[in-house]
Amino acid sequence: MSFRQVVKNISYSFGANIVSLGVSVLMVIFVPKLMPVEDYGKWQLFLFYFSYLGFLHFGWEDGIYLRYAGKTFKELNPHVFSGQFLGIIILQLAVTGLAFLFSHFFITDPIKETVFLCAISLAVFVNFNTGCNFIMQITNRIKDYARLILADRILLLILVFSFLLIGFEQFKYMYIAKLVSMMAVSVLCFYECRRLWTTRISSIHDICHEAGLNLEVGIKLMFANIASMLWHFYWLGCIYFWQSLTDPRNFELPDDFY
Protein backbone atom coordinates (compact mmCIF):
# COMPACT_ATOMS: atom_id res chain seq x y z
CA MET A 1 0.00 0.00 0.00
CA SER A 2 1.38 3.41 -0.97
CA PHE A 3 1.96 6.20 1.49
CA ARG A 4 -0.66 8.29 -0.31
CA GLN A 5 -3.26 5.55 0.17
CA VAL A 6 -2.40 5.28 3.86
CA VAL A 7 -2.92 9.02 4.29
CA LYS A 8 -6.25 8.80 2.45
CA ASN A 9 -7.43 5.94 4.66
CA ILE A 10 -6.44 7.82 7.81
CA SER A 11 -8.26 10.94 6.62
CA TYR A 12 -11.43 8.97 5.79
CA SER A 13 -11.43 7.24 9.16
CA PHE A 14 -10.55 10.40 11.06
CA GLY A 15 -13.22 12.42 9.26
CA ALA A 16 -15.91 9.82 9.93
CA ASN A 17 -15.03 9.69 13.62
CA ILE A 18 -15.00 13.48 13.92
CA VAL A 19 -18.48 13.68 12.37
CA SER A 20 -19.66 10.84 14.64
CA LEU A 21 -18.30 12.71 17.67
CA GLY A 22 -20.00 15.91 16.51
CA VAL A 23 -23.34 14.13 16.18
CA SER A 24 -22.95 12.69 19.69
CA VAL A 25 -22.16 16.14 21.10
CA LEU A 26 -25.23 17.67 19.45
CA MET A 27 -27.41 14.85 20.75
CA VAL A 28 -26.09 15.27 24.29
CA ILE A 29 -26.54 19.05 24.28
CA PHE A 30 -29.97 19.43 22.68
CA VAL A 31 -31.94 16.20 23.11
CA PRO A 32 -32.27 16.50 26.95
CA LYS A 33 -33.67 20.02 26.52
CA LEU A 34 -36.28 18.96 23.98
CA MET A 35 -37.52 15.70 25.48
CA PRO A 36 -39.66 15.19 28.60
CA VAL A 37 -37.65 13.99 31.57
CA GLU A 38 -39.32 10.56 31.75
CA ASP A 39 -38.89 9.89 28.04
CA TYR A 40 -35.27 11.04 28.11
CA GLY A 41 -34.67 8.61 30.96
CA LYS A 42 -36.08 5.81 28.80
CA TRP A 43 -33.85 6.90 25.93
CA GLN A 44 -30.75 6.82 28.12
CA LEU A 45 -31.67 3.38 29.46
CA PHE A 46 -32.18 2.21 25.88
CA LEU A 47 -28.73 3.50 24.88
CA PHE A 48 -27.24 1.69 27.87
CA TYR A 49 -28.76 -1.63 26.78
CA PHE A 50 -27.90 -0.88 23.16
CA SER A 51 -24.21 -0.43 23.97
CA TYR A 52 -23.94 -4.12 24.96
CA LEU A 53 -25.54 -5.60 21.84
CA GLY A 54 -22.15 -5.84 20.16
CA PHE A 55 -21.16 -8.63 22.55
CA LEU A 56 -24.02 -10.91 21.46
CA HIS A 57 -22.03 -12.48 18.63
CA PHE A 58 -19.74 -13.83 21.42
CA GLY A 59 -16.54 -13.06 19.53
CA TRP A 60 -17.64 -14.67 16.25
CA GLU A 61 -17.09 -11.51 14.23
CA ASP A 62 -13.90 -10.68 16.11
CA GLY A 63 -12.56 -14.04 14.99
CA ILE A 64 -13.38 -13.22 11.37
CA TYR A 65 -11.63 -9.87 11.81
CA LEU A 66 -8.47 -11.49 13.21
CA ARG A 67 -8.28 -14.50 10.91
CA TYR A 68 -8.92 -12.71 7.62
CA ALA A 69 -7.17 -9.40 8.27
CA GLY A 70 -4.95 -8.34 5.37
CA LYS A 71 -6.84 -10.16 2.63
CA THR A 72 -8.34 -8.34 -0.32
CA PHE A 73 -12.10 -8.30 -0.85
CA LYS A 74 -11.76 -10.54 -3.93
CA GLU A 75 -9.91 -13.17 -1.89
CA LEU A 76 -12.88 -13.73 0.44
CA ASN A 77 -14.85 -16.87 -0.39
CA PRO A 78 -18.58 -16.08 -0.86
CA HIS A 79 -19.58 -19.65 0.08
CA VAL A 80 -17.75 -19.35 3.41
CA PHE A 81 -18.85 -15.81 4.29
CA SER A 82 -22.49 -16.30 3.28
CA GLY A 83 -22.57 -19.28 5.62
CA GLN A 84 -20.92 -17.35 8.44
CA PHE A 85 -23.25 -14.38 8.18
CA LEU A 86 -26.25 -16.70 7.99
CA GLY A 87 -25.04 -18.38 11.17
CA ILE A 88 -24.54 -15.02 12.88
CA ILE A 89 -28.07 -13.90 11.94
CA ILE A 90 -29.55 -17.18 13.24
CA LEU A 91 -27.60 -16.74 16.47
CA GLN A 92 -28.93 -13.19 16.90
CA LEU A 93 -32.50 -14.34 16.33
CA ALA A 94 -32.05 -17.12 18.89
CA VAL A 95 -30.55 -14.75 21.46
CA THR A 96 -33.38 -12.27 20.82
CA GLY A 97 -35.97 -15.00 21.38
CA LEU A 98 -34.32 -16.04 24.65
CA ALA A 99 -34.14 -12.40 25.74
CA PHE A 100 -37.88 -12.01 25.16
CA LEU A 101 -38.52 -15.04 27.38
CA PHE A 102 -36.11 -13.71 30.01
CA SER A 103 -37.83 -10.32 30.10
CA HIS A 104 -41.26 -11.93 30.40
CA PHE A 105 -40.32 -13.94 33.50
CA PHE A 106 -37.67 -11.84 35.24
CA ILE A 107 -38.25 -8.14 34.48
CA THR A 108 -41.18 -6.95 36.53
CA ASP A 109 -41.02 -3.24 35.73
CA PRO A 110 -43.07 -2.69 32.52
CA ILE A 111 -41.02 0.36 31.48
CA LYS A 112 -37.71 -1.46 31.85
CA GLU A 113 -39.14 -4.46 30.02
CA THR A 114 -40.32 -2.34 27.10
CA VAL A 115 -36.99 -0.53 26.79
CA PHE A 116 -35.07 -3.80 27.08
CA LEU A 117 -37.14 -5.41 24.31
CA CYS A 118 -36.71 -2.35 22.10
CA ALA A 119 -32.95 -2.62 22.46
CA ILE A 120 -32.64 -6.38 22.01
CA SER A 121 -34.81 -6.23 18.88
CA LEU A 122 -31.97 -4.38 17.15
CA ALA A 123 -29.36 -7.10 17.81
CA VAL A 124 -29.69 -8.58 14.31
CA PHE A 125 -29.12 -5.22 12.63
CA VAL A 126 -26.31 -4.19 14.98
CA ASN A 127 -24.22 -7.31 14.51
CA PHE A 128 -24.90 -7.64 10.79
CA ASN A 129 -23.69 -4.06 10.34
CA THR A 130 -20.70 -4.69 12.60
CA GLY A 131 -19.72 -7.75 10.57
CA CYS A 132 -19.89 -5.78 7.33
CA ASN A 133 -17.88 -2.95 8.87
CA PHE A 134 -15.22 -5.46 9.88
CA ILE A 135 -15.14 -6.74 6.29
CA MET A 136 -14.63 -3.18 5.05
CA GLN A 137 -11.76 -2.65 7.47
CA ILE A 138 -9.84 -5.89 6.95
CA THR A 139 -10.01 -5.59 3.15
CA ASN A 140 -8.80 -1.97 3.22
CA ARG A 141 -12.10 -0.51 1.99
CA ILE A 142 -11.79 2.32 4.48
CA LYS A 143 -13.63 4.81 2.29
CA ASP A 144 -16.70 2.53 2.15
CA TYR A 145 -16.42 1.91 5.88
CA ALA A 146 -16.35 5.66 6.54
CA ARG A 147 -19.42 6.18 4.35
CA LEU A 148 -21.35 3.59 6.33
CA ILE A 149 -20.43 5.29 9.62
CA LEU A 150 -21.41 8.69 8.25
CA ALA A 151 -24.70 7.39 6.85
CA ASP A 152 -25.65 5.90 10.21
CA ARG A 153 -24.84 8.96 12.31
CA ILE A 154 -26.13 11.64 9.95
CA LEU A 155 -29.40 9.81 9.22
CA LEU A 156 -29.99 9.32 12.96
CA LEU A 157 -29.31 12.99 13.62
CA ILE A 158 -31.72 14.11 10.89
CA LEU A 159 -34.49 11.78 12.04
CA VAL A 160 -34.14 12.60 15.75
CA PHE A 161 -34.20 16.37 15.27
CA SER A 162 -36.97 16.13 12.68
CA PHE A 163 -39.16 14.33 15.21
CA LEU A 164 -38.26 16.74 18.00
CA LEU A 165 -38.84 19.89 15.95
CA ILE A 166 -42.34 18.83 14.87
CA GLY A 167 -43.28 17.99 18.46
CA PHE A 168 -42.81 14.21 18.54
CA GLU A 169 -40.81 14.16 21.78
CA GLN A 170 -41.69 10.73 23.16
CA PHE A 171 -39.24 7.86 23.49
CA LYS A 172 -41.05 5.81 20.86
CA TYR A 173 -40.14 8.32 18.16
CA MET A 174 -36.47 8.31 19.18
CA TYR A 175 -36.59 4.53 18.94
CA ILE A 176 -38.19 4.70 15.49
CA ALA A 177 -35.38 7.04 14.39
CA LYS A 178 -32.77 4.56 15.64
CA LEU A 179 -34.56 1.61 14.05
CA VAL A 180 -34.89 3.32 10.67
CA SER A 181 -31.22 4.40 10.67
CA MET A 182 -30.07 0.88 11.57
CA MET A 183 -32.24 -0.72 8.87
CA ALA A 184 -31.07 1.78 6.25
CA VAL A 185 -27.42 1.10 7.08
CA SER A 186 -28.10 -2.65 6.93
CA VAL A 187 -29.36 -2.20 3.37
CA LEU A 188 -26.21 -0.23 2.50
CA CYS A 189 -24.03 -2.90 4.14
CA PHE A 190 -25.79 -5.62 2.18
CA TYR A 191 -25.17 -3.69 -1.03
CA GLU A 192 -21.50 -2.92 -0.29
CA CYS A 193 -20.77 -6.58 0.48
CA ARG A 194 -23.03 -7.96 -2.27
CA ARG A 195 -20.22 -10.00 -3.84
CA LEU A 196 -20.09 -12.12 -0.68
CA TRP A 197 -23.72 -13.22 -0.80
CA THR A 198 -24.69 -16.45 -2.50
CA THR A 199 -27.37 -19.09 -2.02
CA ARG A 200 -24.78 -21.84 -2.55
CA ILE A 201 -23.40 -21.73 0.97
CA SER A 202 -21.13 -24.24 2.66
CA SER A 203 -22.53 -27.34 4.34
CA ILE A 204 -23.74 -27.13 7.92
CA HIS A 205 -20.67 -29.07 9.02
CA ASP A 206 -18.33 -26.63 7.28
CA ILE A 207 -20.24 -23.61 8.65
CA CYS A 208 -19.98 -24.96 12.19
CA HIS A 209 -16.30 -25.82 11.76
CA GLU A 210 -15.49 -22.33 10.45
CA ALA A 211 -17.60 -20.77 13.21
CA GLY A 212 -15.70 -22.78 15.81
CA LEU A 213 -12.39 -21.48 14.51
CA ASN A 214 -13.66 -17.90 14.54
CA LEU A 215 -15.15 -18.21 18.01
CA GLU A 216 -12.02 -19.82 19.42
CA VAL A 217 -9.96 -16.82 18.34
CA GLY A 218 -12.54 -14.08 18.70
CA ILE A 219 -13.87 -14.84 22.17
CA LYS A 220 -10.45 -14.06 23.61
CA LEU A 221 -10.57 -10.61 22.06
CA MET A 222 -14.12 -10.14 23.29
CA PHE A 223 -13.10 -10.95 26.88
CA ALA A 224 -10.16 -8.56 26.50
CA ASN A 225 -12.58 -5.81 25.46
CA ILE A 226 -14.85 -6.60 28.42
CA ALA A 227 -11.87 -6.52 30.78
CA SER A 228 -10.85 -3.16 29.33
CA MET A 229 -14.36 -1.79 29.97
CA LEU A 230 -14.34 -3.12 33.55
CA TRP A 231 -10.91 -1.59 34.14
CA HIS A 232 -12.25 1.74 32.87
CA PHE A 233 -15.24 1.51 35.23
CA TYR A 234 -12.87 0.59 38.10
CA TRP A 235 -10.74 3.70 37.63
CA LEU A 236 -13.82 5.86 37.11
CA GLY A 237 -15.18 4.57 40.40
CA CYS A 238 -11.84 5.29 42.10
CA ILE A 239 -11.91 8.86 40.79
CA TYR A 240 -15.44 9.45 42.06
CA PHE A 241 -14.55 7.88 45.42
CA TRP A 242 -11.47 10.09 45.76
CA GLN A 243 -13.51 13.17 44.87
CA SER A 244 -16.02 12.26 47.57
CA LEU A 245 -13.20 11.93 50.11
CA THR A 246 -11.65 15.27 49.22
CA ASP A 247 -14.96 17.16 49.19
CA PRO A 248 -15.15 18.99 52.56
CA ARG A 249 -18.95 18.97 52.42
CA ASN A 250 -18.86 15.23 53.06
CA PHE A 251 -17.21 15.87 56.43
CA GLU A 252 -19.51 18.55 57.80
CA LEU A 253 -20.67 17.73 61.30
CA PRO A 254 -24.37 17.84 62.17
CA ASP A 255 -25.67 20.90 64.03
CA ASP A 256 -26.42 18.94 67.18
CA PHE A 257 -22.95 17.33 67.33
CA TYR A 258 -21.80 19.66 70.08
Secondary structure as UniProt FT lines:
FT   HELIX           3..34
FT   HELIX           37..50
FT   TURN            51..52
FT   HELIX           53..55
FT   TURN            56..59
FT   HELIX           60..67
FT   TURN            69..70
FT   HELIX           73..75
FT   HELIX           78..106
FT   HELIX           110..120
FT   TURN            121..122
FT   HELIX           123..138
FT   TURN            139..140
FT   HELIX           142..165
FT   TURN            166..167
FT   HELIX           171..192
FT   HELIX           194..196
FT   HELIX           204..246
FT   HELIX           248..251
FT   TURN            255..256
//
